[in-house]
Amino acid sequence: MRAPLGNLFQEDDAEEINMTPMLDVVFIMLIFFIVTASFVKEAGIDVNRPEAATAVKKERANILVAISDKGEIWINKRQTDVRAVQANIERLKAENPQGSVVIQADKKATTDMLIKVMDASRAAGAFDVSIAAQDAS
């Protein structure tokens, strides 16, 4: 017995490919890669760091403070006054309590400015303060 003509047209509709599950998987993968991506943080300026034979790479430096050769202080790509360093670090520590402070001081930056930034960092509650240096090798 032959199939009615109505059934032939219904079979053509059933052969369409459903793209929804594939789009769901691609969207979930996109979210996964965005969440797990690590973003490079920068202080805002490039400094000429001094060399040190005992320099060790710090894996998790969340709060970067840069001091230029002219004594300018940069935090999160913004120039900051030395009096506002403590407030900025307190705010960044509130966002990430486990964050450590790394000070990137230029070779020609004064020790006075470096000590002021270190004191402001410790006053803000960041006791894990490091000074960035280049590896001498």
C-alpha positions in Angstrom: 0.0 0.0 0.0 1.3 3.4 -0.8 1.8 6.2 1.7 -0.5 9.2 1.3 1.1 12.4 -0.1 0.7 14.2 3.2 3.3 12.0 4.9 5.9 12.7 2.2 5.8 16.4 2.9 6.1 15.8 6.7 9.3 13.8 6.3 11.0 16.7 4.6 10.4 19.0 7.6 11.8 16.4 10.0 15.2 16.4 8.2 16.1 20.0 9.4 19.2 20.2 11.6 18.5 21.7 15.0 21.2 24.2 15.8 20.1 25.1 19.3 22.1 22.5 21.2 25.3 23.5 19.3 24.8 27.2 20.0 24.2 26.4 23.7 27.5 24.5 23.9 29.4 27.3 22.1 27.9 29.9 24.4 28.8 27.9 27.5 32.4 27.5 26.2 32.6 31.2 25.6 31.5 31.9 29.2 34.0 29.3 30.5 36.9 30.9 28.6 36.0 34.5 29.7 35.7 33.4 33.4 39.0 31.5 33.4 41.1 34.0 31.5 43.7 35.8 33.4 44.1 39.4 32.6 47.4 41.2 32.7 47.4 44.1 35.1 49.5 47.1 34.6 50.3 50.0 36.8 50.1 52.6 34.0 53.6 53.5 33.0 56.7 51.6 32.0 59.5 51.9 34.5 63.2 51.0 34.1 63.5 48.6 37.0 66.8 48.0 38.7 68.5 44.6 38.4 68.9 42.2 41.2 70.7 38.9 41.3 68.1 37.5 43.8 65.0 38.6 41.9 62.2 36.1 42.2 59.0 36.2 40.0 55.9 36.8 42.1 52.9 34.9 40.6 50.0 36.8 42.2 50.6 40.5 42.3 47.2 42.0 42.3 48.0 45.6 43.3 50.7 47.3 41.2 52.1 50.7 42.1 54.6 52.4 39.7 56.9 55.2 40.6 58.5 57.0 37.7 61.9 58.6 37.6 60.2 62.0 38.1 58.5 60.9 41.3 55.0 60.3 39.8 52.9 57.6 41.3 50.7 55.5 39.1 48.0 53.1 40.3 45.5 51.4 37.8 46.8 53.5 34.9 46.0 56.8 36.8 48.5 59.2 38.2 48.0 59.5 42.0 49.2 61.9 44.6 51.3 60.4 47.4 48.6 61.4 49.9 46.0 59.3 48.0 48.1 56.1 47.8 46.7 54.7 51.1 43.1 55.3 50.1 43.6 53.7 46.7 45.3 50.6 48.2 42.6 50.3 50.8 40.0 50.3 48.0 41.9 47.7 46.0 42.4 45.6 49.1 38.7 45.7 49.8 38.1 44.4 46.3 40.7 41.6 46.7 41.6 40.9 50.3 44.2 38.3 49.3 46.0 40.7 47.0 49.6 41.7 47.5 51.2 45.0 46.6 54.1 45.2 44.2 55.9 48.5 43.8 57.6 49.1 40.5 60.1 51.8 41.2 62.3 53.3 38.4 66.0 53.1 38.9 66.1 56.9 39.2 63.2 57.2 41.6 64.1 58.6 45.0 64.2 56.3 48.0 62.1 58.9 49.8 59.2 58.3 47.4 59.6 54.5 47.6 59.5 54.6 51.5 56.4 56.8 51.4 54.5 54.4 49.1 55.6 51.4 51.2 54.4 53.2 54.4 51.1 54.1 52.8 50.7 50.4 51.6 51.3 49.1 55.1 49.0 51.7 56.6 46.3 50.5 54.2 46.6 47.0 55.6 48.8 45.4 52.9 51.7 43.8 54.7 52.8 41.7 51.7 54.6 44.5 49.9 57.3 43.7 47.3 59.6 45.8 45.2 59.9 44.8 41.5 63.3 44.2 40.0 64.7 42.7 36.8 66.6 39.5 36.9 70.3 40.2 36.5 71.0 37.2 34.4 
